[in-house]
């Protein structure tokens, strides 16, 4: 790094504020992450919170859920007040500690066993192939709206056994609720998120009433499983039931949509990697892991220090909010050789895209299956697919993905890369 470049990087780190980000950061946050890892790996924000960018620090916090709590009842009060968003985010699985977290996670995981996920594969292949047939007829599609987002909405809809003709609002509700998790919120985002929670809860109350009258198979129907609870055990309250149904959709939809979209766009930027995948389709599993690492769908996690402690030699006072930058940790050169290189043969690849420890994503095996089928079959069906215009970013820092990606699936000329040599 030249002295001038080093000075620029130091300035990037010194001026970084998660609540005031530039358009350039949303387009490509990785130079800023690199600067922070180098100059301020444990960065204290103007609001007193900490922002972590080193793999070892992020993993250490994940390993210690007693010291670093996921409970958001205190942290989210100033942000949301007494609102539907506050009720949702302080009740859902991801923002809770044991014992509530343990109880809800056990119920959800019981419907996501290896056998249950394997049973989903034939239906998933039919779904993906049907979407690819439509793409072939149209020749030009929006990779997000007409492919990537349709897959997890269908899968999660099936898990909750939501009737097909009632699934249309699910994606917009999810986008609105997750959009309200951004570090800085506009009044419009807040209003949209609260309205989405209220509408979703109203819908779920009616759906739960129907399911109570006509239960499904709890081995496959997550909603029935949540309603019935563990045999002889404690049942979920009505609020826990409704809010965790919303969580299941949100957790399974946005991140998987981003994983599929990010993966297929990244492969256009690394044509030699796409060629390797075409030549060796069995590389799809490590390719999905590299997609998860290289462009992590979920870039940020949050914890709160429950006692006076330290992280990486830095003192941390009780009550300090801590942001875990997953996207930066997954590009840490201490953990990954040539971290800014996309390499589908990377081994080992112990990324943190699904988190770590007790809060590791309960649906990670399902997300991997969806990505393996979607990305693998897309690439094999359309080996020369290429971007038909500039992709539109989703405009969020926590969840990194695209809002729209125009793609020509059967171009006359061969694919071209956007990546500078």
N, C-alpha and C positions, 0 to 999 in steps of 0.2 A: 504494500500500500504506500503510495507516495505521500510526502508530508502534507500536501494540499488536500489529498483525499482523506488522510487521517484527520485533518482539521475539520473537514466537512462532516465526517462521521461523528466526531466529538460533538459538533454543533447539533446534529440530528438527535443524538442521545440527550444532550442537555436541554433541548427545547421540546422534547416529546411530552405531549399531554393527551391522554386517551380521550378527553372530552372535546378536544379541538384538533381534528385531523384534517389534513389536506386532501384534495382529490387524488393527488399522486399516491398517497398512502393507500387509499381504497383500491387503486389500480394495481399497486405492487408494494405491499408492506415489508417485503423481505430485506431491502437495504436498511430500513429503519431498525428492524429486528437485529440485523447484523451489527449495526452501530451500538445498539443497547447492550448486546451480549459482550461486545468488546470494551465499552467504556462505562456503562452503568447497568450491569446485569441484574442488579436489584434496585430498580429505579423507584424513588419516592415521588409520587405524583403531587401536584399542587394541593390536592384534597387530603393528603396524608396517607393514602393507600399505597401499596407496593405493587410493582409490575415486574414479574419474573420472566426471564428469557432463556436461562440456561437449563438444559435438560436435567442436570443433576438436582437443581433446586426445585424445579417443577415436580419431578418424581418424588423428592423427599417430602414435599407437602402432601402429595397424594398418599404417601405411605402412612401418614399420621393423622387420621381423621378425628382423633380426640383433641389434638392440639389445634387443628385447622378445621373448623366446622363448616358444613354445607348449609346449615340452617340460615334462612334469610329473613326471619321475622323482624329483626332489628334493622338490618341493612336496607331492606326494600320499603320500609315505612315512609321515609322522606321522599322516595322516588314515586311511589304509587298512592300513598295515603290509604284511606279505607275505600278500596275500589275492587271491582271484579278481578283486575290483574293481580292485585295484592293477594286476594283470596286464592287465586289459582297458583301463583308461583310459590306461595308459602305452604301449600298443601301437597304439591306434586312431588313425586319420588326424588327427583334430581336435587331439590333444594331442601332436603331433610336429612337428619342424622338418625342413627338407631335410637330407640327401637322401631319408630314409625317406618323408617327407610327399610329396615330388614323385613318387616311384615309385608309391606307392599311389594318389594322386590321379589320375595319368595313366591307370591301369587302370580306375578307376571312371568317370572322365569319358568314356572311350572308348565306354562303353555308354550314355551320356546325351547323345548328339549331338542336334542339332536335328531331324534326320530320325527318329531313334529315338523322341524324345519326341512328335513329330507323329503317329507311327504308333500311339501309345498313346491318342490322343484318342477315336477311335470306341468303343473298349472302355470308356474312362472315362465317356463319355456314357451308355452302356448301364448301367454300374454305378450311376451317380448316378440315372438315371431309374428304375431298379428300386427303389432305396431310397426315392425320392419316391413311387412307387406304393404301397409298404408304408405310408409315412407317411400318405398320403391315406386309406387304408382304416382306419387306426387313429385318425386325426384328432389324437391327442395323442401326442407322442413325446419321448424324451430326445434332445435335439439332439446330444449328445456320443456317448453309447453306441450310439445307433441310426442315426446319420448320419455325423457328422464323423470319428469314429475309424475307421469301417469303410472309408473311402476310402483313406487312405494304407496301412493294413495290407494291403489287397488289391493296391495298386500295388506296394509293396515286395515282397510275397509273389510277385508276378509277375516282378519284376526278378530275384529270386533263384531263381525257379521252385520255390518251396516248394509241395508238394502241398496242395490246398485243405483236405483233411481233417486236415492237420497244423498249421494256422495258428492254432488257438484260443489257445495259450499266448503267442503273440508279443506281444500288447499288454501283458499283465501283466508279462512279462519286461522289456519296454522301460520301463514305468513304474517298476519297482523299481530298475533300473540307473540311470536318469536321476535318480530321486529321491535316490539316494545322492550326487549332485553338489551337493546343497544346502550352503550355508555352514556350517550347524550340523546335526549328525546325531544321531539317537537310536540306541540299541543295536538297536532293532527295525528301523529303516531300513537300518542297516549289514548286519544279518543277512539281511534280505530281498534286498538288492542282491547280496550274495555268493552267496546260493543261486540267484538268477536267472542270474548269469553262469555258474555251474557247470552248471546245467541246460541253458542255451542252448548252451554249448560242447559238452556231451555230445550234444545233438541235432545240432549242426552237423557234428560228426565223422562221424556216421552218414550225414548228407545229403551231405557232401563225398565220402565213400566211394562212394556211389551215383553221384554226378556224374562221378567219375573213371572209373567203369566205363562210364557212358553220358553222354558230354558233350553239352551243349546248344549252341545257336548263340551264340558269344561276342559277336556284334553286339547281342544282346538279353538274353542270360543273363549277368548280372554275376558270378554264382558261377563259371560256366565260365571267364569271362574272367580272374577272379582266380586260378583254379587254373592256367590255362595260362600266364599272364603275357604279357609282350611277346615277340613272335617274335624269337628270338636274344638276348633280354635276360635279366636276372636275374629269377628267380621269387620269389614271396613265401615266407617260411618258414611252417610249419604254424601257428604262433602268430599271425603277421601275418594269415594268411588267415582264421582263425576269428574273431579279434577284430575285424577290419574288416567281416566279415559282420554281426556284432552292431552295429557302428557304423552301417552302412548302414540297418538297421532303425530304430535309435534316432534317427538324424538325420532320417530321412524320415517317421517316424511322429508323434512328439510335437509337433514344431513345426508340422507341417501340420494336425494335428487342432486345435491351438490357433488357427491362422490362420483356419480355417473357422468354428470355434465363436465366436471373438472377433469375427469380421467380422459374422456373422449377428446376434449379440447387440447389437453396436454400432449396427447399422442400426435396431434397435428403439428405441434411445436417440435417434436422429437421424432422425425421420420425414420431414423435408423432404429429406434425402439419399436415403432409400429411395424416396421419390416420384420424385426425379430419375432414379434408376437404373431404376425401372419405366418411366418415360417414354422414357428413352434407354438401352436395354440395352447399347449400344456403350460406355457409361461403365464397364463392368465392369473393364476393365484398369486405369485409374487408380483405381478404387474398391479393387481388391485392393492396390495400392501404398499407398493411404491406410490400409487396414486394417493392413498391415505396419508402417507408421510409428506410427500412433496407439496400437495395442495390440500391441507387438512380442512375438511368441511367445517368442523367446529374449531375456531382459532383460539377461543378464550374460555377459561374456567374461573370460578371465583370461590374463595374461602374466607373465613374470618378467624383470626387468632383468638383462642379461648383463654389463653394464659400468656404471661410475659414469656417470650421465647427468643429464638434466633433462627435465621435462615442464611446459610452460607457465610456465617460470621457476622451478619448484620443483626443488631438487636431489633426485636419486634415487640411492641407493646400489646398487651391484651386489648382486644377490640379493633385491631388494625385490619381493614379489608385487604385481601391479597388477590391479585389477578394473575392467573397462571396462563402464560402465553404458549399454548400448545403449538401454534404455527411456528414460533421461534424455536422452541425446544426441538421440534422435528427437523430443523435445519442447523442444529448445533454441530460444528465440526469436531467437538470433543467426542461426540457419540456416533456421527456418520461421516465416513470418508467422502470428500467431494459432495457436500450436502446440497449444493445448488444444481447438481447434475441429476437428471431423471434417469434412473437405471432400473429396468424391470427385472434384472438379475441380482439386485442388491441382496446380500446375505452376509451377516444377519441384518435384520431390519426391525429392531425393537422400538417402534414408534409409539407415541402416546395419543394417536388420533382418537382412540376410544376411551381415553382416560386411563386410570390405573387404580388398583386397590378395590375397596368395597363399592366405589361408585363407577367402576368400569361399566361401559354400556352393556345393559342386559341383552340388547338385541344385536350384538356385534356379529354373531354367526349368521343371522338373517340378513344384515346389511351386506356382509361379504358375499353371500349367495346371490343377492339381487345384483350387486355390482359385477360379479363374475359372469352371470348369465347375460346381463344387459351389455356390458362393454365387450365381452368376448364375442357374442353373436353379432353385434353391430359391426365390429371390425372385420369379421369373416364374411359377413353378407355384403358389406360395402368397403372393400379394401382400398379404394381410391377416394373415399369421401373427403371433402375439404370444406373449409369455411367459405360461405357465400357473402360475407360481409363481416364487419367488426362486431364481436360479441359485446353484449351489454352486461356490465357487472351488476350484481344484486344491490350494490350500494350500502353494504353493511360490513362491519368489522368483525363482529362475533362469528357470524356464519358466512364463510367465504364461498361464493358461487356466482352463477350467472342468472340474470333475469331472462335473457333471450340469447340464443346462438343460432343464426341462420346457417344452414348446412346444405350443400349440394351433395347428395348421396351417390350420384352417378355422373360425375363430371367427365367431359370429353378428354380433358388433359389430366395428367397425373396430379396428385396432391402436392401442395406447396407448403412450406413452413413459414410461420410468422417470426420465428426466433432468429435473432441476428447471429451470424456466424461467429 
